[in-house]
Amino acid sequence: ETGVTQSPTHLIKTRGQQVTLRCSSQSGHNTVSWYQQALGQGPQFIFQYYREEENGRGNFPPRFSGLQFPNYSSELNVNALELDDSALYLCASSPPGSGTYEQYFGPGTRLTVT
Amino acid sequence: KNEVEQSPQNLTAQEGEFITINCSYSVGISALHWLQQHPGGGIVSLFMLSSGKKKHGRLIATINIQEKHSSLHITASHPRDSAVYICAVTGGATNKLIFGTGTLLAVQP
């Protein structure tokens, strides 16, 4: 069974650019949640996708958007990058019926905005 | 005040010592998670619990729902236990995961 994977591992972008991060959920999992973890901080909930629809959103501006595909993989898009967007972006998938009770995390994508 | 508080923020121990990390929360929860994160790495789920106590190898997690408090214990600590340990709860207004800021543990040989 393949776990949660994320790509790319590391990314460097310039302020004002746009970025797309990708997450492949664990086999059979239909819910994906995205988190932002700034250096030295705990992760913060960005949003969750369930069966291709957004299912809850944290306190992040609209330039953070997402998608979930029929195979339950997901993308996180960030427009107009700001320096404060530099962080580790984590995704986690959950099996059907578990909501956020069970979450399996990916290794994260380290984004640096210069 | 954060909805999930951990203590201590930093902890240094000698190999073999018994370690306790504490977590207090202020929201209603359906579950509490203990997670482990190695430097620069992703997160591994150690425990999910909603009552009582769970044990896995040298790790023990307890929760007291009435007191809104949980502890993670590591027995016979080892340098490979060095990591950030994060407490997170499923609950609050969004019923999503709310994370503490983590406890940085360093176990010295």
Interface residues (C-beta under 8 A of the other chain):
Chain A: Q6 S33 Y35 G40 Q41 G42 P43 Q44 F45 Q48 G56 G58 L90 A92 G99 T100 Y101 E102 Q103 Y104 F105 G106 P107 G108 R110
Chain B: V4 S30 A31 H33 L35 G40 G41 G42 I43 V44 S45 M48 I86 A88 T90 T94 N95 K96 L97 I98 F99 G100 T101 G102
